């Protein structure tokens, strides 16, 4: 065997995480934090989760409003994205870091300068380790017109950033195949 067994440590997890900035309101002011713990729970209807350390300021607003936003940054937004993940909302007012708008839910501030934003309504909260995991239905997705092509989101135009557990941000890179298509070329050996 060529592989070496490693302990299940955070920094050994080699898969990329989408980098997102989650937002909510606390005391009628928007607050944000950067998260790498984000994913899809169900595609139809679209449900997502975010996980945030239970002591984070953001969690106060999510639990109070039962809503949050998911904002997808690109390299143009990297400095502000990293900043809101470094400073604590308990000590720093992050309300003026981004221009924002609200959608139908009214309590999920979405970041204007990010190419993709989503407003989400929480339906369940679970504690996993030190994290609160917020599971939510995506109520609306907003995309910059420049990122759309024939009514669909063009990921090359979005250019989202990922977070690796070696603490590096990276862009996704070029398309290498289309899911549910390239596998049709596989011929199992007899």
C-alpha positions as CSV (number, residue, x, y, z in Angstrom):
1,X,0.0,0.0,0.0
2,X,1.4,3.4,-1.0
3,X,-0.7,5.3,1.6
4,X,0.3,6.3,5.1
5,X,-2.3,6.4,7.9
6,X,-2.7,9.9,9.4
7,X,-4.6,11.1,12.5
8,X,-8.0,12.7,11.6
9,X,-6.7,16.3,12.1
10,X,-8.1,19.4,10.7
11,X,-5.0,20.3,8.8
12,X,-4.8,16.9,7.1
13,X,-8.3,17.3,5.5
14,X,-7.2,17.9,1.9
15,X,-10.5,18.5,0.2
16,X,-11.4,22.1,-0.5
17,X,-14.2,23.9,1.3
18,X,-16.3,26.6,-0.3
19,X,-15.4,29.9,1.3
20,X,-18.6,31.8,2.2
21,X,-19.4,34.8,4.3
22,X,-22.5,34.2,6.4
23,X,-24.6,37.2,7.5
24,X,-27.4,38.0,10.0
25,X,-28.6,40.8,12.1
26,X,-27.7,41.2,15.8
27,X,-29.3,44.2,17.6
28,X,-30.6,45.5,14.3
29,X,-27.1,45.7,12.8
30,X,-25.7,43.4,10.1
31,X,-22.8,41.1,11.2
32,X,-20.8,38.7,9.1
33,X,-18.3,35.9,9.5
34,X,-16.3,33.8,7.1
35,X,-16.9,30.1,7.1
36,X,-15.5,27.1,5.4
37,X,-18.1,24.8,6.8
38,X,-20.9,25.1,4.3
39,X,-22.7,22.7,2.1
40,X,-25.8,21.3,0.4
41,X,-28.1,19.1,2.5
42,X,-30.7,18.6,-0.3
43,X,-30.9,19.7,-3.9
44,X,-34.7,19.6,-4.4
45,X,-35.9,21.7,-2.6
46,X,-32.5,23.4,-2.0
47,X,-31.4,23.2,1.6
48,X,-27.9,24.1,2.9
49,X,-26.1,24.1,6.1
50,X,-23.5,26.3,7.8
51,X,-21.5,25.4,10.9
52,X,-20.2,28.1,13.2
53,X,-18.4,27.7,16.6
54,X,-21.2,28.0,19.2
55,X,-19.7,31.0,20.9
56,X,-19.5,33.1,17.7
57,X,-21.5,36.4,17.6
58,X,-23.1,35.4,14.4
59,X,-24.9,32.6,16.1
60,X,-26.8,35.0,18.4
61,X,-28.5,36.6,15.4
62,X,-29.2,33.4,13.5
63,X,-30.9,31.9,16.6
64,X,-32.9,35.1,17.2
65,X,-34.0,35.6,13.6
66,X,-33.9,32.0,12.3
67,X,-32.4,33.3,9.1
68,X,-29.0,33.9,7.6
69,X,-27.4,34.8,4.3
70,X,-24.7,32.9,2.4
71,X,-22.5,35.1,0.3
72,X,-20.1,33.7,-2.2
73,X,-16.9,35.8,-2.5
74,X,-14.4,35.9,-5.4
75,X,-10.7,37.0,-5.3
76,X,-11.8,40.7,-5.6
77,X,-13.4,40.4,-2.1
78,X,-10.7,38.3,-0.4
79,X,-9.3,41.0,2.0
80,X,-12.7,41.9,3.4
81,X,-13.7,38.2,3.4
82,X,-10.7,37.2,5.5
83,X,-11.1,40.3,7.8
84,X,-14.6,39.3,8.9
85,X,-13.4,35.9,9.7
86,X,-10.5,37.2,11.8
87,X,-12.2,39.7,14.0
88,X,-14.9,38.8,16.6
89,X,-18.3,40.4,16.4
90,X,-18.3,40.4,20.2
91,X,-15.6,43.0,20.0
92,X,-15.8,44.6,16.6
93,X,-18.7,46.2,14.7
94,X,-18.7,44.6,11.3
95,X,-21.8,46.3,10.1
96,X,-20.0,48.8,7.8
97,X,-17.6,46.4,6.2
98,X,-20.0,45.6,3.3
99,X,-22.8,47.3,1.5
100,X,-25.8,45.1,1.9
101,X,-29.4,44.6,0.8
102,X,-32.2,42.4,2.3
103,X,-34.7,40.2,0.4
104,X,-38.0,38.7,1.4
105,X,-36.8,37.4,4.8
106,X,-35.7,41.0,5.9
107,X,-33.2,39.6,8.5
108,X,-30.6,38.1,6.2
109,X,-28.2,40.8,5.1
110,X,-26.8,40.0,1.6
111,X,-23.5,41.5,0.4
112,X,-23.9,43.7,-2.6
113,X,-20.3,43.3,-3.9
114,X,-20.3,39.5,-3.9
115,X,-21.3,37.8,-7.1
116,X,-23.8,35.3,-5.6
117,X,-25.9,35.6,-2.4
118,X,-28.6,33.5,-0.9
119,X,-31.2,34.1,1.8
120,X,-31.9,31.1,4.0
121,X,-34.5,30.2,6.5
122,X,-33.4,28.0,9.4
123,X,-35.4,24.9,10.1
124,X,-33.1,23.0,12.4
125,X,-30.0,23.6,14.6
126,X,-27.8,20.8,15.9
127,X,-24.6,20.9,18.0
128,X,-21.8,18.9,16.5
129,X,-18.6,19.1,18.5
130,X,-18.0,22.8,19.2
131,X,-20.2,24.0,16.3
132,X,-23.8,25.0,15.9
133,X,-24.9,23.5,12.6
134,X,-27.7,25.6,11.1
135,X,-29.8,23.8,8.5
136,X,-31.9,26.0,6.3
137,X,-34.0,26.2,3.2
138,X,-32.7,28.5,0.5
139,X,-35.5,31.0,-0.1
140,X,-33.9,33.0,-2.9
141,X,-30.6,33.3,-4.8
142,X,-29.4,36.5,-6.2
143,X,-26.7,36.7,-8.9
144,X,-24.9,39.6,-10.5
145,X,-26.0,40.0,-14.1
146,X,-22.4,39.8,-15.2
147,X,-22.2,36.2,-13.9
148,X,-25.2,35.0,-15.9
149,X,-25.1,33.3,-19.2
150,X,-28.3,32.3,-20.9
151,X,-30.1,32.5,-17.6
152,X,-27.6,30.2,-15.8
153,X,-24.7,31.1,-13.4
154,X,-21.4,30.8,-15.2
155,X,-18.9,29.7,-12.5
156,X,-15.9,31.0,-14.5
157,X,-17.4,34.5,-14.2
158,X,-18.2,34.0,-10.5
159,X,-14.7,32.7,-9.8
160,X,-15.5,31.5,-6.2
161,X,-12.7,30.9,-3.7
162,X,-12.1,27.8,-1.7
163,X,-10.4,27.3,1.6
164,X,-8.0,24.4,2.2
165,X,-7.1,23.2,5.6
166,X,-3.5,24.3,5.1
167,X,-5.2,27.7,5.6
168,X,-4.8,28.7,1.9
169,X,-7.4,30.3,-0.2
170,X,-7.5,29.1,-3.8
171,X,-9.6,29.6,-6.8
172,X,-11.3,26.6,-8.3
173,X,-9.6,26.4,-11.7
174,X,-10.6,25.1,-15.1
175,X,-13.4,22.7,-15.8
176,X,-12.2,19.2,-16.3
177,X,-15.5,17.4,-17.0
178,X,-19.3,17.6,-16.7
179,X,-20.8,15.6,-13.9
180,X,-23.2,12.8,-14.9
181,X,-21.7,12.9,-18.3
182,X,-18.0,11.9,-18.3
183,X,-18.7,8.6,-16.5
184,X,-20.8,7.5,-19.4
185,X,-17.5,6.8,-21.2
186,X,-16.3,4.3,-18.7
187,X,-16.3,0.6,-19.8
188,X,-16.0,-1.9,-16.9
189,X,-13.5,-4.7,-17.5
190,X,-15.1,-8.1,-18.1
